């Protein structure tokens, strides 16, 4: 079942990833390069050098899920670097859809204090 939602945390691997890597290779990158646990429930986003291939690695109850998208034309735009490698759900959706926001204003919204 596809279960990527806005409630998850998304982390972009800022390096270039070899797209021949599968579950074990990507888990190794998560642990060694990002310093995170692959089974944390976070979604890890990987791009190749040309930014034409995208992989998402996510741990769900019972095992890993790997989402893979290859573009036949164009490239994935990189999100603006706001907080290191963390990215929001909306930034991921814009990146996958190929939408690059040139100028935008984000309105303040209520959020619970930490």
N, C-alpha and C positions, 0 to 999 in steps of 0.2 A: 504494500500500500504506500502511495506517495504521501509523505508526511512532513514536508518542509513548510514551515509557517513563520510568521513574524515573531513568534515567541522564542525562537532559537537564536543562538549566537553564531555569527558567521565570521570566519577568519580567512583572510586572503594571504596565500603564500606569495610574498613579493618577489621571489626568485623565479627563474624559468624552470618548468618541470618537464621531464622527459615523459611523454604521454604513453610510453610503453609500460610504465609502472602501473601496477594494479594494487590490490588491497595492501599487501605486505610492504611494497616499496613506498607507497604513499603514507602508510603508518610510520615507517621509518623516518620519512621527512617531517612528519608532524612531531615526533618525539625529539629528533635531533636538531632540527632547524627552528621549529616554532616553540619548543620546550613545553608542549602540551601533551596530555594523554589522549590518544585516539579514541578511547572509549568514554570520553567525558560527555558526549551528547552534543558537542559543538559540531558545526558543519565547516569543513575545511575546503577552500576553493583553490584550485590549481589551474594555471594557464601555461601554454607552451610559449616558446620564444616569439613566434609570429602572432600570438594571441588569436589563433584560429580554432583552437581546441580548448575545451573547458571541462574539468572534472570536479565533482563535488563528492567528498567522502563524509559519510555520516554514520554514526553508531546508533542503531535502534535496538530495542529489546530483542535479544537473540542473535544479533549479527550486524555486519557492516552492509551498507548500501552505497553503491557507486553510481552516480549520475554522470553521463558523458554526453557532450554536445560538440559536434564538429560543424563548422561553418563552411559552406561551399563557396561563399563570396563574402568579402569584408572581414573585419576584425572585431573582437570584443573590446569596448572602451574600458579603460581603467578608471575605477572610481577615484574621486579626490581623496588624498591622504588626510583623513580627519583624525584618526586615533591609532596610528601604527598600522597593524594589519586587520583590525576590526572593521567590519562593514555592516551596514544595516540590511534588512530584508528588502527595502525599497531600492537600495543601491544595487543589490544582486539582481533584482528583477529588471531594472533599467539596463544593467550590463548584459544580461542574457538576451533582452529584446533589442539591443543595439541602439539604445537611446542615450545620447550624450546631452546633459543639461548644461547649457552655456551659462545661464544666469537664473538663479531662483532665490526666493525668499522663503524661509521656513518659519511659519507662525508658531508662537509658543503654545504649548499644550500642557494641560495639567498632568503631573506625574506624582506618584507617591514618594515621600522622602525616603532615602535609603535606611 
